């Protein structure tokens, strides 16, 4: 057994059980990946993957446990590399942040400007997507931290530390009648076509939940992952947009106007997500504090320590349950 074989297992799962995609990601050949997995299964004495007609369709029970271990090993190695880099390079290195369009476009620019001035030797990379994608990058060791709102699934090996909220606003063309309504209500909004975030964003499902609770069925004409894209279609007169208030920029959004809707829609919680086994280099901690001044370094470390303890207890509970079933 070797580290590369464990990387192959992780990459196959991350690529939806597609050997060819995993091979491309690893810059190797599909037969080579398949051969190494067969060697590993032969050495371990059990099948890692469920196969049908020579296609991988999932993990066996034992494979699930091996995958969890392989993930920990590969991410621990990433943390070790970060430690080595810090010892050898001081305030030099790379910080990779997984985040959403709203954060990258409207929240982070000034923060990043300050960070770059404080750490000129650090190369900063933003990888944008929906909140779940950002956390998947961190889980896979392809990003150091994720900044965004709630995700559509849980990440057992990450700790998410909340630090703020995103409220909602209704964005309309400056001549839209909704802007003249004295009291903004869900009923008034539902009278018009709606443009909103993609369903992978909490901004979508929280808005839809508010309408559902009010017994309303708004007409969704468009959803997108990018607030700026939504606003383009509002400018065209295709409907009202329900967006994060942070994504409203009066100086740039000419021809548009907004109404505060924070009393109608539940806010989204913004958090920073990290691997529980990550090594927090000083410049990572400083970046987090620039994003969330209310989070002290002690609070961040305490949150990681607490998450690690909870994971150990959870893993122990799973192991006891499995042993009991086997008996």
C-alpha positions in Angstrom: 0.0 0.0 0.0 1.3 3.5 -0.8 0.1 7.1 -0.6 -0.5 7.3 -4.4 -3.0 4.4 -4.2 -4.9 6.3 -1.5 -4.9 9.4 -3.7 -6.4 7.3 -6.5 -9.3 6.2 -4.2 -10.1 9.7 -3.1 -9.9 11.1 -6.7 -12.2 8.4 -8.1 -14.9 9.2 -5.5 -14.5 12.9 -6.0 -15.0 12.4 -9.8 -18.2 10.6 -9.4 -16.7 7.1 -9.7 -15.4 7.9 -13.2 -12.0 6.3 -13.7 -11.2 8.4 -16.8 -12.0 11.7 -15.0 -9.9 10.6 -12.0 -7.0 9.7 -14.3 -7.2 13.1 -16.0 -7.2 14.9 -12.6 -4.1 12.8 -11.5 -2.4 13.3 -14.9 -2.0 9.6 -15.5 -3.7 6.9 -17.5 -7.0 5.1 -16.8 -5.5 1.6 -17.0 -2.8 2.7 -14.6 -5.4 3.9 -12.1 -7.4 0.7 -12.5 -4.4 -1.5 -12.1 -3.3 0.3 -8.9 -6.8 0.0 -7.3 -6.7 -3.8 -8.1 -3.3 -4.1 -6.5 -4.6 -2.2 -3.4 -7.7 -4.4 -3.1 -5.6 -7.6 -3.5 -3.3 -6.4 -0.7 -6.1 -5.4 1.6 -8.2 -8.5 0.9 -11.5 -6.8 0.2 -13.2 -4.9 -2.5 -13.1 -1.1 -2.2 -15.6 -0.4 -5.0 -18.9 -1.9 -6.1 -18.7 -2.8 -9.8 -21.2 -3.8 -12.5 -20.1 -4.7 -16.0 -16.6 -3.4 -15.2 -18.0 0.0 -14.2 -17.5 1.4 -10.7 -20.9 2.5 -9.2 -20.0 3.1 -5.6 -18.1 2.1 -2.5 -18.5 -1.1 -0.5 -19.0 -0.8 3.3 -15.3 -1.4 3.8 -14.5 1.0 1.0 -16.5 3.7 2.7 -14.2 3.3 5.8 -11.1 3.2 3.6 -12.2 6.3 1.8 -12.6 8.2 5.1 -9.1 7.2 6.1 -7.6 8.0 2.7 -9.2 11.5 2.9 -7.7 12.1 6.3 -4.3 10.9 5.2 -4.2 13.1 2.1 -5.4 16.2 3.8 -3.0 15.6 6.7 -0.2 15.5 4.2 -1.5 18.8 2.8 -1.4 20.3 6.3 2.2 18.9 6.8 3.2 20.6 3.5 1.7 23.9 4.8 3.8 23.6 8.0 6.9 22.9 6.1 6.3 25.9 3.8 5.8 28.2 6.8 9.0 27.0 8.6 11.0 27.4 5.4 9.4 30.6 4.0 8.0 32.7 6.8 5.4 35.1 5.3 5.7 33.5 1.9 3.3 31.1 0.3 -0.1 30.7 -1.2 -3.6 31.1 0.3 -6.4 29.5 -1.7 -10.0 30.6 -0.8 -13.1 28.9 -2.0 -16.0 31.3 -2.0 -19.1 32.5 -3.8 -19.6 35.3 -6.4 -21.3 37.6 -3.8 -18.4 37.3 -1.4 -15.7 37.6 -4.1 -17.4 40.6 -5.9 -19.0 42.6 -3.1 -17.4 41.6 0.3 -13.8 40.6 -0.2 -12.2 43.2 -2.5 -11.3 45.7 0.2 -10.3 42.9 2.6 -8.0 41.4 -0.1 -6.5 44.8 -0.8 -5.5 45.1 2.9 -4.3 41.5 3.1 -2.0 41.9 0.0 -0.5 45.1 1.5 0.2 43.2 4.8 1.5 40.1 3.1 3.2 41.0 -0.2 4.9 37.6 -0.3 1.7 35.6 -0.2 -0.1 34.7 -3.5 -3.9 34.8 -3.0 -6.1 32.6 -5.2 -9.9 32.8 -5.3 -11.9 29.8 -6.5 -15.6 30.6 -7.0 -18.7 28.5 -7.0 -21.7 27.7 -4.9 -21.2 27.3 -1.1 -21.1 23.5 -1.3 -18.5 23.6 -4.1 -16.3 25.9 -2.0 -16.5 23.5 1.0 -15.7 20.5 -1.3 -12.5 22.3 -2.4 -11.5 22.6 1.3 -12.5 19.0 2.1 -10.3 17.8 -0.8 -7.3 19.9 0.2 -7.6 22.1 -2.9 -8.4 25.2 -0.8 -7.3 26.4 2.6 -10.6 28.0 3.7 -14.2 28.5 2.3 -16.2 31.6 2.9 -20.0 31.5 2.2 -23.4 30.7 3.4 -25.1 27.4 4.3 -24.5 24.3 2.2 -26.9 21.7 0.8 -25.0 18.9 2.6 -22.9 18.5 5.7 -19.1 18.1 5.8 -18.0 15.9 8.7 -14.3 16.7 8.3 -14.8 20.5 8.2 -15.6 23.0 10.9 -17.7 26.0 9.9 -17.5 29.0 12.2 -20.4 31.5 11.7 -19.6 35.2 11.8 -22.4 37.1 10.2 -25.6 37.2 8.2 -26.8 38.1 4.7 -30.2 39.8 4.5 -32.4 40.0 1.4 -33.5 42.9 -0.8 -35.9 43.1 -3.8 -34.2 44.6 -6.8 -36.3 46.1 -9.6 -36.1 48.6 -12.5 -36.3 52.1 -11.2 -39.7 52.5 -12.9 -41.2 49.3 -11.4 -44.5 49.7 -9.5 -43.3 47.6 -6.6 -41.1 50.5 -5.5 -44.2 52.6 -4.9 -45.9 50.1 -2.6 -46.2 51.5 0.9 -45.6 48.3 2.8 -43.7 45.5 1.0 -45.3 42.1 1.4 -44.8 38.6 0.0 -48.2 38.9 -1.7 -47.1 42.1 -3.5 -43.8 40.5 -4.6 -45.5 37.3 -5.8 -47.6 39.3 -8.3 -44.6 39.6 -10.5 -42.1 37.2 -12.2 -39.2 36.4 -9.9 -35.5 36.1 -10.6 -33.4 34.5 -7.9 -30.4 32.5 -7.0 -29.8 28.9 -8.1 -31.3 26.3 -5.8 -27.8 25.4 -4.5 -27.8 28.7 -2.6 -29.6 29.3 0.7 -30.9 32.6 -0.8 -33.1 30.4 -3.1 -34.5 27.9 -0.7 -35.1 30.4 2.1 -37.0 32.7 -0.3 -39.1 29.8 -1.6 -39.8 28.6 2.0 -41.1 32.1 2.9 -43.5 32.0 0.0 -44.5 28.4 0.7 -45.3 29.3 4.4 -47.5 32.1 3.2 -49.3 29.8 0.8 -48.0 31.5 -2.3 -46.5 30.1 -5.5 -44.4 32.8 -7.2 -43.5 32.4 -10.9 -39.7 31.8 -11.1 -38.6 32.9 -14.6 -34.9 32.7 -14.0 -32.3 31.5 -11.5 -28.6 32.0 -11.6 -25.5 31.6 -9.5 -24.3 35.2 -10.1 -26.1 38.3 -8.6 -24.8 40.4 -11.5 -26.3 38.1 -14.0 -29.7 38.3 -12.2 -29.5 42.1 -12.3 -28.9 42.1 -16.0 -32.3 40.4 -16.5 -33.9 42.8 -14.1 -32.7 45.7 -16.2 -34.3 44.0 -19.2 -37.6 44.1 -17.4 -38.0 40.3 -17.1 -38.9 40.4 -13.4 -38.0 41.3 -9.8 -34.8 39.8 -8.2 -34.5 38.6 -4.7 -30.9 39.0 -3.9 -28.5 39.4 -1.0 -28.4 43.0 0.2 -24.6 42.9 0.0 -24.9 42.4 -3.7 -26.6 45.8 -4.2 -24.2 48.5 -5.4 -26.1 51.8 -5.9 -23.2 53.4 -7.7 -22.9 50.6 -10.3 -26.5 49.4 -10.5 -27.8 52.4 -12.5 -31.4 52.1 -13.6 -32.2 49.8 -10.7 -33.6 50.4 -7.3 -34.1 48.2 -4.2 -36.5 47.6 -1.4 -35.4 46.1 1.9 -36.9 42.7 2.4 -35.1 41.6 5.5 -38.5 41.4 7.3 -39.9 38.9 4.8 -37.0 36.5 4.2 -34.8 34.6 6.8 -31.2 35.8 6.5 -28.4 33.4 5.5 -25.6 32.7 7.9 -22.1 33.4 6.6 -19.3 31.3 7.9 -15.7 30.3 7.4 -15.0 26.6 6.9 -11.7 24.8 7.5 -10.5 21.3 7.7 -10.4 20.2 11.3 -6.9 18.9 10.8 -5.6 22.0 9.0 -2.4 23.7 10.1 -3.4 27.4 10.5 -0.5 29.5 9.2 -0.4 32.9 10.7 -1.4 34.7 7.5 -4.5 32.4 7.2 -5.6 33.4 10.7 -5.0 37.1 9.8 -7.0 36.8 6.7 -9.9 35.2 8.6 -9.8 38.1 11.1 -9.9 40.6 8.3 -13.0 38.9 7.0 -14.5 38.4 10.4 -13.1 40.8 13.0 -15.4 39.3 15.6 -13.5 36.0 15.5 -10.5 36.0 17.7 -7.6 33.6 17.0 -8.4 31.8 20.3 -12.1 31.4 19.2 -11.0 29.9 15.8 -8.6 27.4 17.5 -11.2 26.5 20.1 -13.8 25.8 17.4 -11.4 23.5 15.6 -10.4 21.7 18.8 -14.1 21.2 19.7 -14.9 19.9 16.2 -12.0 17.5 16.4 -13.3 16.2 19.8 -16.8 15.8 18.4 -15.5 13.9 15.4 -13.5 11.5 17.6 -16.6 10.8 19.7 -18.7 10.4 16.5 -16.2 8.0 14.9 -16.0 6.0 18.2 -19.8 5.7 18.2 -19.8 4.5 14.6 -17.1 1.9 15.4 -19.0 0.6 18.5 -22.2 0.4 16.5 -20.4 -1.5 13.7 -18.8 -3.9 16.1 -22.1 -4.6 17.8 -23.7 -5.4 14.4 -20.9 -7.8 13.5 -21.3 -9.6 16.8 
